[in-house]
Amino acid sequence: MSTPDHHAHIAGERLDAERRIAALQRRFDAIVEGSELTTDDDEHDPEGSTIAFERAQVTALLADARREVEELDAALRRVEDGTYGICMYCGNSIAEARLDALPAARTCIECSSRRR
């Protein structure tokens, strides 16, 4: 992005996350529906993953995607109030490359590295 349009970039990332949530919710619903229609003992099937594992995996992915939407919403608020791209710890600018890769970033790379 030569002239950063942070709002559009963040909104696009948010839309992608919302689409991922919808797809994961459909997958979760299919898993639940499938488990209601079968009497197979998948918990003891050595050939594959269990329904419980698949359900837990999709649930975790859903939680991550929802958290991402929350972070992107917070980034949009920072764009609107003029604090987007400013590190919350040191107050320095966050590099454009970092914001391109992680549009919800709240910290510069230096502060992020120190806090690990």
C-alpha positions as CSV (number, residue, x, y, z in Angstrom):
1,M,0.0,0.0,0.0
2,S,1.7,3.2,-1.1
3,T,-0.9,5.5,0.4
4,P,-2.3,3.6,3.3
5,D,-6.0,3.3,3.4
6,H,-6.0,1.6,6.7
7,H,-9.8,1.6,7.1
8,A,-10.3,-0.2,3.8
9,H,-7.6,-2.7,4.6
10,I,-8.9,-3.5,8.1
11,A,-12.5,-3.7,6.8
12,G,-11.4,-6.2,4.1
13,E,-9.6,-8.3,6.7
14,R,-12.7,-8.1,8.9
15,L,-14.9,-9.3,6.0
16,D,-12.6,-12.3,5.5
17,A,-12.8,-13.2,9.2
18,E,-16.6,-12.9,9.1
19,R,-16.7,-15.3,6.1
20,R,-14.4,-17.7,7.9
21,I,-16.8,-17.6,10.9
22,A,-19.8,-18.3,8.7
23,A,-18.0,-21.3,7.1
24,L,-16.8,-22.6,10.4
25,Q,-20.3,-22.3,11.9
26,R,-21.7,-24.3,9.0
27,R,-19.0,-26.9,9.5
28,F,-19.8,-27.0,13.3
29,D,-23.5,-27.4,12.6
30,A,-22.8,-30.2,10.1
31,I,-20.7,-32.0,12.7
32,V,-23.4,-31.7,15.3
33,E,-26.1,-32.8,12.9
34,G,-24.0,-35.7,11.7
35,S,-23.4,-36.9,15.3
36,E,-27.1,-36.8,16.0
37,L,-27.8,-39.0,13.0
38,T,-25.3,-41.8,13.7
39,T,-24.9,-44.4,16.4
40,D,-21.3,-45.2,15.5
41,D,-18.8,-45.4,18.3
42,D,-16.4,-42.9,16.9
43,E,-14.7,-42.5,20.2
44,H,-13.0,-45.9,19.7
45,D,-12.5,-45.8,16.0
46,P,-8.7,-46.2,15.4
47,E,-9.1,-45.0,11.8
48,G,-9.7,-41.4,12.3
49,S,-10.5,-38.4,14.5
50,T,-13.4,-38.5,16.8
51,I,-16.5,-36.3,16.4
52,A,-15.6,-34.7,19.8
53,F,-12.1,-33.8,18.5
54,E,-13.5,-32.3,15.3
55,R,-16.1,-30.3,17.2
56,A,-13.4,-29.1,19.6
57,Q,-11.1,-28.1,16.8
58,V,-13.9,-26.1,15.0
59,T,-14.9,-24.5,18.2
60,A,-11.3,-23.3,18.8
61,L,-11.1,-22.0,15.2
62,L,-14.4,-20.2,15.7
63,A,-13.2,-18.6,18.9
64,D,-10.0,-17.4,17.2
65,A,-11.9,-15.9,14.3
66,R,-14.3,-14.1,16.6
67,R,-11.4,-12.8,18.6
68,E,-9.8,-11.6,15.3
69,V,-13.0,-9.7,14.5
70,E,-13.0,-8.0,17.9
71,E,-9.3,-7.0,17.4
72,L,-10.1,-5.6,13.9
73,D,-13.1,-3.7,15.3
74,A,-10.7,-2.1,17.9
75,A,-8.3,-1.3,15.1
76,L,-11.1,0.5,13.2
77,R,-11.9,2.5,16.3
78,R,-8.2,3.5,16.5
79,V,-8.3,4.6,12.9
80,E,-11.3,6.8,13.7
81,D,-9.8,8.3,16.8
82,G,-6.4,8.9,15.2
83,T,-4.4,6.5,17.3
84,Y,-4.0,3.7,14.7
85,G,-0.4,2.9,14.0
86,I,0.9,4.2,17.3
87,C,2.5,1.7,19.7
88,M,0.5,1.5,22.9
89,Y,3.7,1.0,24.9
90,C,6.3,3.4,23.6
91,G,4.2,5.8,21.5
92,N,6.3,5.4,18.4
93,S,4.9,4.7,15.0
94,I,4.2,1.1,14.0
95,A,5.9,0.2,10.7
96,E,3.6,0.1,7.7
97,A,4.9,-3.4,6.8
98,R,3.8,-4.6,10.2
99,L,0.3,-3.0,9.8
100,D,0.0,-4.5,6.4
101,A,0.8,-8.0,7.8
102,L,-1.1,-7.5,11.1
103,P,-3.7,-4.8,10.6
104,A,-4.8,-5.1,14.3
105,A,-1.3,-4.6,15.7
106,R,-1.2,-2.5,18.8
107,T,2.6,-2.5,19.3
108,C,5.7,-1.8,17.3
109,I,7.9,-4.7,16.5
110,E,10.5,-3.6,19.2
111,C,7.9,-3.6,22.0
112,S,6.3,-6.8,20.7
113,S,9.7,-8.5,20.8
114,R,10.5,-7.3,24.3
115,R,7.2,-8.5,25.8
116,R,7.5,-12.1,24.7
